[in-house]
Amino acid sequence: MPTAEYVAPVPGAPCWVSLSTHDLSSAQDFYGQVLGWTFRPGSLGDDFSVALAGGKPVAGLGAVAPKWHLPVVWTPYFAVEGADDTAARIRERGATVAVGPLRLGHGRVALAADRDGANFGFWEGRTPAWSVGHGSAPPLLELRTRDAFDAAIFYAEVFGWASERPGGCDVMYADEEVVVSEGGRTVATLRGGGVESAPDPHVRPQWHIHFHVDDVERTAAAAAAAGGFVLPLPPTVGTSGPQAVIRDPDGGLFTVSTP
């Protein structure tokens, strides 16, 4: 990707999503069949690729689960001005920094888990011109967690949400959920009801990445045909339209919904 396409992201805002997987080629086959994505090599090495929709970046895929001892999971990344300071704030609040911060390409990255076990990442540096809710980027990130308000306090303290800094992220509490916005646009929703000890992984606290599709039923059928699984929606999750939670053949969970 040309350097000119990279921008300085809004601090605290989601700046990328990526799948850590065991087999990059198999993951590309699955998501190509199910979501119609094409792929190009990433700038971070042979273990990474960039998924494209209509020629525009959607997400990253990386065969890093075995190398970094990570679960197969879709992970949102949040922009930070200082990776070391962010890592310290996470640890101070009883959460875990699992990998990094370490140098990767032209930035620094780290992977962490919040106090309830939901995985997330953070990135220091410039990023592709990509923003949740715009263009090919996912329309929404959704945290299903034990207590939405407690989680909101944690992330606000780590990423500076609702700090009243110009250009930052705002937080609104409404209807038993927390809505995070940037520039007047919703970029994340935090909902309670997650169960840490649940045997079903899609009920445990986790960030869910939503991808828009034209037809949820057709996409779900394509996922099943490609070796994936369609899971029932948790009863705590309200919907404003058709959506489905899908598990890819390697175990990665994601959500599809219609606009």
C-alpha positions in Angstrom: 0.0 0.0 0.0 1.5 3.4 -0.9 2.6 5.5 2.0 0.2 8.3 1.0 -2.7 6.0 2.0 -1.6 5.9 5.6 -2.9 8.5 8.1 -2.6 9.4 11.7 -5.6 7.7 13.4 -7.7 9.3 16.1 -6.3 8.3 19.5 -8.5 5.8 21.3 -10.5 5.0 18.1 -10.6 1.6 16.4 -8.0 1.6 13.7 -8.0 -1.9 12.3 -9.3 -5.5 12.8 -7.4 -8.6 12.2 -7.8 -12.4 12.4 -5.1 -14.5 14.0 -5.3 -17.9 12.4 -3.4 -21.2 12.1 -3.5 -21.5 8.4 -3.5 -18.3 6.3 -4.3 -20.0 3.0 -7.3 -21.9 4.4 -8.6 -18.7 6.0 -8.3 -16.8 2.8 -10.3 -19.6 1.0 -13.0 -19.5 3.6 -13.5 -15.8 3.8 -13.2 -15.5 0.0 -16.1 -17.9 -0.5 -18.2 -16.5 2.3 -17.7 -12.8 2.1 -16.4 -12.4 -1.4 -13.1 -10.9 -0.3 -9.9 -10.9 -2.3 -6.4 -10.7 -0.8 -3.1 -9.1 -1.3 0.2 -9.6 0.6 0.5 -7.5 3.7 3.4 -5.1 4.3 4.3 -7.0 7.6 5.7 -10.1 6.1 4.7 -13.5 4.6 2.6 -14.4 7.6 0.1 -11.5 6.9 -2.4 -10.6 4.2 -4.9 -7.8 3.7 -8.5 -8.6 2.8 -10.1 -6.4 0.2 -13.7 -5.7 -0.7 -14.1 -3.8 -4.0 -10.4 -3.2 -4.0 -10.5 -1.5 -0.6 -8.9 -2.8 2.7 -11.4 -4.5 5.0 -9.3 -6.4 7.5 -6.0 -8.2 8.1 -5.3 -11.9 8.4 -2.2 -13.2 10.1 -0.9 -16.8 10.6 0.4 -15.8 14.0 -1.8 -17.9 16.4 0.8 -20.6 16.8 3.9 -18.3 16.8 2.5 -15.9 19.4 0.5 -18.7 21.3 -2.8 -16.9 20.6 -6.3 -18.2 20.2 -7.9 -18.1 16.8 -9.9 -14.9 17.1 -10.9 -11.7 15.4 -9.3 -8.8 17.2 -10.0 -5.0 17.1 -7.1 -2.7 17.4 -7.3 0.8 18.9 -5.0 3.7 18.1 -2.7 5.0 20.8 -0.1 7.7 21.0 2.3 5.7 23.3 2.2 1.9 23.3 4.3 1.6 26.5 2.1 4.0 28.5 -1.0 2.1 27.3 0.5 -1.2 28.3 1.2 0.2 31.8 -2.4 1.5 32.2 -3.7 -1.9 31.2 -1.6 -3.7 33.8 -2.3 -1.2 36.5 -6.0 -2.0 36.1 -5.7 -5.7 36.6 -5.8 -6.7 32.9 -3.2 -8.6 30.8 -0.8 -7.6 28.1 -0.1 -10.9 26.3 2.2 -9.8 23.4 4.4 -6.7 23.1 4.6 -3.8 22.7 6.8 -4.8 19.8 8.0 -3.3 16.5 5.9 -4.4 13.5 6.4 -2.7 10.2 6.3 1.0 10.7 4.6 1.0 14.0 4.4 -0.8 17.4 1.7 -3.3 18.3 0.6 -5.1 21.4 -2.2 -7.7 22.2 -4.0 -7.7 25.5 -7.1 -9.0 27.3 -9.4 -7.0 29.5 -10.3 -7.9 33.0 -13.1 -10.3 31.7 -10.9 -12.0 29.2 -11.9 -10.2 25.9 -9.0 -9.9 23.5 -8.0 -6.6 21.9 -5.0 -4.9 20.5 -3.5 -1.5 20.3 -1.3 0.2 17.7 1.1 3.1 17.9 1.8 4.6 14.5 0.1 5.5 11.2 -2.6 3.3 9.8 -4.4 2.8 6.5 -7.2 5.3 5.8 -9.8 3.0 7.4 -12.5 3.9 9.8 -15.3 1.9 11.4 -18.6 2.6 9.6 -17.0 4.1 6.5 -16.5 2.5 3.1 -15.3 -1.1 3.2 -14.5 -1.1 7.0 -16.7 -3.1 9.3 -19.8 -1.1 10.3 -19.5 -1.8 14.1 -17.5 -3.4 16.8 -19.5 -4.9 19.6 -18.1 -6.0 23.0 -20.3 -8.6 24.7 -19.0 -8.6 28.3 -20.0 -9.3 31.9 -20.8 -5.7 32.9 -20.9 -3.0 30.1 -20.5 -0.1 32.5 -17.5 -1.6 34.3 -15.9 -2.4 30.9 -16.6 1.1 29.7 -14.7 2.6 32.7 -11.8 0.2 32.0 -11.5 1.1 28.3 -12.1 4.8 28.9 -9.2 4.9 31.4 -6.9 2.9 29.0 -7.7 4.7 25.8 -8.8 8.2 27.0 -12.5 7.9 25.9 -14.7 10.7 27.1 -11.6 12.8 28.1 -13.0 15.9 26.3 -9.9 16.1 24.2 -10.7 17.5 20.8 -11.0 14.8 18.2 -11.3 11.9 20.7 -14.0 9.4 21.4 -17.3 10.1 23.2 -19.2 7.7 25.4 -23.0 7.6 25.9 -24.9 5.3 28.3 -28.3 4.2 27.2 -30.7 1.3 27.4 -28.3 -1.0 29.4 -25.5 -0.5 26.9 -22.6 1.8 26.2 -22.2 3.5 22.9 -18.8 4.8 21.8 -18.7 7.4 19.0 -16.1 9.3 17.1 -16.9 12.3 15.0 -20.6 11.8 15.7 -20.5 8.2 14.3 -21.0 5.1 16.4 -17.8 2.9 16.3 -18.4 0.5 19.2 -21.1 -0.8 21.4 -20.6 -2.5 24.8 -23.3 -4.8 26.0 -23.6 -6.9 29.2 -24.6 -10.5 29.7 -21.4 -12.2 28.9 -20.5 -15.3 31.0 -16.8 -15.9 31.6 -17.2 -19.6 32.5 -19.7 -20.4 29.8 -18.8 -23.6 27.8 -20.0 -21.9 24.6 -17.2 -19.5 23.5 -19.6 -17.1 21.8 -21.3 -16.3 25.1 -18.0 -15.5 26.9 -16.8 -11.9 27.0 -15.4 -11.1 23.5 -15.2 -8.4 20.9 -17.4 -9.2 17.9 -16.6 -7.7 14.5 -19.7 -7.0 12.4 -19.4 -7.3 8.6 -22.2 -6.1 6.3 -23.6 -8.5 3.8 -26.5 -8.2 1.3 -28.2 -11.4 2.5 -27.6 -12.9 5.9 -29.2 -16.3 5.1 -27.2 -16.7 1.9 -24.0 -15.8 3.7 -24.8 -18.3 6.5 -25.4 -21.0 4.0 -22.1 -20.2 2.2 -20.3 -20.4 5.6 -21.8 -23.8 6.3 -20.9 -25.1 2.9 -17.3 -23.9 3.3 -16.9 -25.7 6.6 -18.0 -23.1 9.1 -20.8 -23.1 11.7 -23.7 -20.8 12.3 -24.4 -20.2 16.0 -27.6 -19.0 17.7 -27.6 -15.4 18.8 -27.1 -15.0 22.6 -30.5 -14.0 24.2 -29.0 -10.9 25.6 -28.2 -9.4 22.2 -31.0 -7.3 20.7 -30.9 -6.8 16.9 -32.3 -4.1 14.6 -32.2 -6.4 11.6 -31.1 -9.9 10.4 -27.7 -11.0 11.7 -25.8 -14.2 12.3 -22.8 -15.3 14.4 -20.5 -17.5 12.4 -17.6 -19.6 13.5 -15.0 -20.2 10.8 -13.4 -23.7 10.4 -10.5 -22.7 12.6 -12.7 -21.3 15.4 -12.7 -17.6 14.7 -16.1 -15.9 15.5 -17.5 -13.0 13.6 -21.0 -11.5 13.0 -22.7 -10.7 9.7 -25.6 -8.3 9.4 -27.5 -6.4 6.8 -27.2 -2.6 6.6 
